Amino acid sequence: MAEIQMALDSLDFDATMALAEQVAPYVDILEIGTPCIKYNGLKLVKALKAAHPDKKILVDLKTMDAGEYEATPFFEAGGDITTVLGASDMATMKGVIKAANANNAEAQIDLIGVEDKAAVAKEAAANGAHIIGVHTGLDAQAAGQTPFEDLKTIAGLGLNVKVSVAGGINKDTIQSTVQAGADIVVVGAAIYGAPSPAESAKELRALVDAA
Ligand SMILES: O=C([C@H](O)CO)[C@H](O)[C@H](O)COP(=O)(O)O
């Protein structure tokens, strides 16, 4: 069964906690988005985990250097997954993987901006990465890009890792992403931009469960 990850991309601490409360019944993973974690820091990881001990917390650090050093405090604060850029040195990715393993947690390699995504995915998987993230970022989405072709490529490699997909997923595309091999579907704007985030999350849950 595919997991749903809700991307919390507000900067506001209280609004983030309130949105998490609304959507938590329908999602598996609460993601603290990159702008949000930079703005709020470790305090938000601790608060979110305390409020939702039954949910996985993904901290979208998008680490680029000093992998083990940067990721360790976020795992210690309650993060279950942190992200590291596939564009970083393999030593950086290995550092985050090491920190994750030391904390019974997971490292996700984010392929955003990576040219040869298959090559990086294969090498990261061989080095113990837990999740490979296919990701069309907000700026690339604004330029008309989508993650669907890359998802087919990465899922088709048959690596011994979970595959996550992010980048404008909504109710019209969520089932085809699951059918294309996504183990984790990430949804941000389609939930937080909806008139009722809870209703939107509920609808997406039903679609994923029926896919
Ligand atoms: O990771 C994200 C982005 O880079 C900002 O940190 C988003 O959270 C991710 O793309 C999911 O959001 P949507 O694309 O709006 O579904």
Ligand as a Chemical Component Dictionary entry (heavy atoms), coordinates in Angstrom:
data_LIG
# 
_chem_comp.id                   LIG 
_chem_comp.type                 NON-POLYMER 
_chem_comp.pdbx_formal_charge   0 
_chem_comp.three_letter_code    LIG 
# 
loop_
_chem_comp_atom.comp_id 
_chem_comp_atom.atom_id 
_chem_comp_atom.alt_atom_id 
_chem_comp_atom.type_symbol 
_chem_comp_atom.charge 
_chem_comp_atom.model_Cartn_x 
_chem_comp_atom.model_Cartn_y 
_chem_comp_atom.model_Cartn_z 
_chem_comp_atom.pdbx_ordinal 
LIG O1 O1 O 0 9.623  19.756 -1.612 1  
LIG C1 C1 C 0 8.918  20.645 -1.987 2  
LIG C2 C2 C 0 9.472  21.910 -2.496 3  
LIG O2 O2 O 0 10.766 21.700 -2.974 4  
LIG C3 C3 C 0 9.555  22.965 -1.385 5  
LIG O3 O3 O 0 10.279 22.503 -0.297 6  
LIG C4 C4 C 0 7.425  20.507 -1.910 7  
LIG O4 O4 O 0 7.087  20.313 -0.584 8  
LIG C5 C5 C 0 6.964  19.347 -2.774 9  
LIG O5 O5 O 0 7.219  19.700 -4.121 10 
LIG C6 C6 C 0 5.492  19.002 -2.628 11 
LIG O6 O6 O 0 4.667  20.091 -2.895 12 
LIG P1 P1 P 0 3.701  20.181 -4.170 13 
LIG O7 O7 O 0 4.563  20.123 -5.378 14 
LIG O8 O8 O 0 2.982  21.482 -3.993 15 
LIG O9 O9 O 0 2.741  19.015 -4.113 16 
# 
loop_
_chem_comp_bond.comp_id 
_chem_comp_bond.atom_id_1 
_chem_comp_bond.atom_id_2 
_chem_comp_bond.value_order 
_chem_comp_bond.pdbx_ordinal 
LIG O1 C1 DOUB 1  
LIG C1 C2 SING 2  
LIG C1 C4 SING 3  
LIG C2 O2 SING 4  
LIG C2 C3 SING 5  
LIG C3 O3 SING 6  
LIG C4 O4 SING 7  
LIG C4 C5 SING 8  
LIG C5 O5 SING 9  
LIG C5 C6 SING 10 
LIG C6 O6 SING 11 
LIG O6 P1 SING 12 
LIG P1 O7 DOUB 13 
LIG P1 O8 SING 14 
LIG P1 O9 SING 15 
# 
